[in-house]
């Protein structure tokens, strides 16, 4: 089995889940759900990369925990990845245009493509292995970010961070509400909710990543 096939399959598993996931537990759940669906051979390859991740900040961790790492390093070791956690779309635009919206800066699409490119390459040296281990973590994390509607939207309100809301009697902002508030109110948490989420039947499934971008954009702009 080729590396390209394995990681393309992992990518499709990640984007096929309808889990609304973004804060720590959300990111953990997205990656744990994808890992649970891997074939035995693909799981071995992913496990190998997780071991190789011992060279990264924080050392070796589970796949679910590794998907938190990109948020931890975007302000330090990997500052160049900061813009890869979101995509800014003009306020008047109804759909995402990757040529228009990613032209000036990196965006989630750029980050996903870079991660898949690294994962498709065979690794020889210790540095190359560490890069692939990092790419796996970025891929899992970015697919979680892609499903958070406030990561696909307006630069003018900082992805909802500038919009104050009152949620269950507490003041917060719209981005934080999507990140944590709604999941907490539904009792969705890791690892307790993993089996339940894996048992939920998918009502729809997109085959192209641009459909996920547009779905998140639409959800984020729904009144």
C-alpha positions in Angstrom: 0.0 0.0 0.0 1.4 3.4 -1.0 1.9 6.3 1.4 -0.1 8.5 -0.8 -3.1 6.1 -0.7 -3.0 5.7 3.1 -2.9 9.5 3.8 -5.4 10.3 1.1 -7.7 7.7 2.7 -7.1 9.3 6.2 -7.9 12.7 4.7 -11.2 11.4 3.3 -12.1 9.9 6.6 -11.5 13.1 8.4 -13.6 15.2 6.1 -16.4 12.6 6.0 -17.4 13.1 9.6 -20.2 15.5 10.5 -18.7 16.1 13.9 -18.8 19.8 14.8 -15.4 19.9 16.4 -13.1 22.7 17.4 -12.1 23.2 20.9 -9.8 20.7 22.5 -12.4 17.9 22.9 -13.7 18.6 19.4 -10.3 18.2 17.8 -9.6 15.1 19.8 -12.9 13.5 18.7 -12.4 14.2 15.0 -9.0 12.5 15.0 -10.1 9.6 17.2 -13.1 8.9 15.0 -10.9 8.9 11.9 -8.3 6.6 13.5 -11.1 4.2 14.5 -12.0 3.8 10.9 -8.5 3.1 9.5 -7.6 -0.3 8.1 -5.1 -2.4 10.0 -2.3 -1.5 7.5 -3.1 2.2 7.6 -3.2 2.2 11.4 0.3 0.7 11.5 1.6 3.6 9.3 -0.1 6.2 11.4 1.2 4.6 14.6 4.7 4.7 13.2 4.3 8.4 12.6 3.1 8.9 16.1 6.2 7.3 17.4 8.3 9.5 15.2 6.6 12.4 16.8 8.7 11.9 19.9 11.2 14.4 18.3 8.5 17.2 18.3 7.6 19.5 21.1 5.6 17.6 23.7 7.0 14.2 22.6 5.0 11.2 21.5 1.3 11.3 22.1 -1.9 9.6 20.8 -3.4 10.7 17.5 -6.2 12.4 19.3 -3.9 14.4 21.5 -1.5 15.1 18.6 -4.3 17.1 16.9 -4.1 19.7 19.6 -0.4 20.3 18.9 -0.8 22.7 15.9 -2.5 25.3 18.1 0.3 25.0 20.6 3.0 25.8 18.1 1.4 28.3 15.8 2.7 31.2 17.9 6.2 29.7 18.5 8.0 26.9 16.5 5.7 27.1 13.6 4.6 30.8 13.3 4.4 30.4 9.6 1.3 28.2 10.0 -0.8 30.7 11.8 -2.8 31.7 8.7 -3.3 28.0 7.8 -6.0 27.6 10.5 -8.6 29.7 8.7 -9.6 31.4 5.4 -11.0 34.9 5.1 -13.8 35.3 2.6 -15.1 38.7 1.4 -18.3 39.8 3.3 -20.3 39.9 0.1 -19.1 36.6 -1.3 -21.5 33.6 -1.1 -19.0 30.9 -1.8 -15.3 30.3 -1.2 -12.9 30.9 -4.1 -9.5 29.4 -3.2 -7.7 31.4 -5.9 -9.2 34.7 -4.6 -9.2 33.9 -0.9 -5.8 32.2 -0.6 -3.9 34.4 -3.0 -2.3 36.8 -0.6 -1.9 34.6 2.5 -1.7 31.0 3.5 -5.1 29.4 4.4 -6.5 26.1 5.5 -6.4 24.8 1.9 -2.7 25.6 1.7 -2.0 23.9 5.0 -3.9 20.7 4.0 -2.0 20.5 0.7 1.4 21.0 2.3 0.6 18.3 4.9 -0.5 15.8 2.3 2.6 16.6 0.2 4.9 15.8 3.2 3.0 12.7 4.1 3.3 11.4 0.5 7.1 11.5 0.6 9.2 8.6 1.9 11.3 9.6 4.9 14.9 8.7 5.4 16.6 11.0 7.8 15.4 11.8 11.4 14.5 15.4 10.3 12.3 14.1 7.4 10.6 11.7 9.8 9.9 14.5 12.2 8.4 16.6 9.4 6.1 13.8 8.4 5.0 13.3 12.0 4.3 17.1 12.2 2.4 16.9 8.9 0.1 14.2 10.3 -0.7 16.4 13.2 -1.4 19.4 11.0 -3.7 17.4 8.7 -5.8 16.2 11.6 -6.0 19.6 13.1 -6.8 21.6 10.0 -9.7 19.3 9.1 -11.1 20.0 12.5 -10.7 23.7 11.9 -12.3 23.4 8.5 -15.5 22.2 10.1 -15.6 25.1 12.5 -17.8 27.7 10.6 -16.1 30.7 12.2 -12.8 29.6 10.7 -14.3 30.1 7.2 -15.6 33.7 7.1 -15.1 37.4 7.6 -11.8 39.0 8.5 -13.8 42.1 9.6 -15.1 40.4 12.8 -12.0 38.2 13.4 -13.9 35.0 12.8 -16.5 35.9 15.3 -14.1 36.9 18.1 -15.3 40.5 18.0 -19.0 39.5 18.3 -20.1 39.4 21.9 -22.9 37.0 22.8 -24.8 35.9 25.9 -24.9 32.1 26.2 -26.7 30.4 29.1 -26.3 33.5 31.2 -22.6 34.0 30.5 -20.9 36.5 28.3 -18.6 35.1 25.6 -17.9 35.7 21.9 -19.3 33.9 18.9 -16.1 32.1 18.1 -15.6 30.7 21.6 -19.3 29.6 21.6 -18.6 27.5 18.5 -15.3 26.3 19.9 -16.5 25.1 23.3 -19.9 26.4 24.4 -22.2 24.4 22.2 -20.3 21.1 22.6 -20.3 21.5 26.4 -24.1 22.3 26.5 -24.8 19.1 24.5 -22.5 17.0 26.8 -20.2 16.1 23.9 -16.7 15.4 25.3 -13.7 13.2 24.7 -13.4 10.3 25.2 -16.9 9.7 26.6 -18.8 10.6 23.4 -16.6 8.7 21.0 -18.6 5.5 20.8 -21.8 7.5 20.4 -20.5 9.6 17.6 -19.1 6.6 15.7 -22.6 5.0 15.9 -24.4 8.0 14.3 -25.4 7.4 10.7 -24.2 10.0 8.2 -27.1 11.7 6.5 -24.9 13.2 3.8 -21.3 13.1 2.6 -19.4 15.5 0.5 -16.8 14.2 -1.9 -14.9 17.5 -2.6 -13.2 19.7 0.0 -14.6 22.8 -1.5 -18.1 21.6 -0.5 -16.9 21.6 3.1 -15.6 25.1 2.8 -18.9 26.3 1.4 -20.9 24.5 4.0 -19.0 26.0 6.8 -19.2 29.5 5.2 -23.0 29.1 5.0 -23.4 27.9 8.6 -21.3 30.7 9.9 -23.5 33.3 8.1 -26.8 31.8 9.2 -28.8 34.2 11.4 
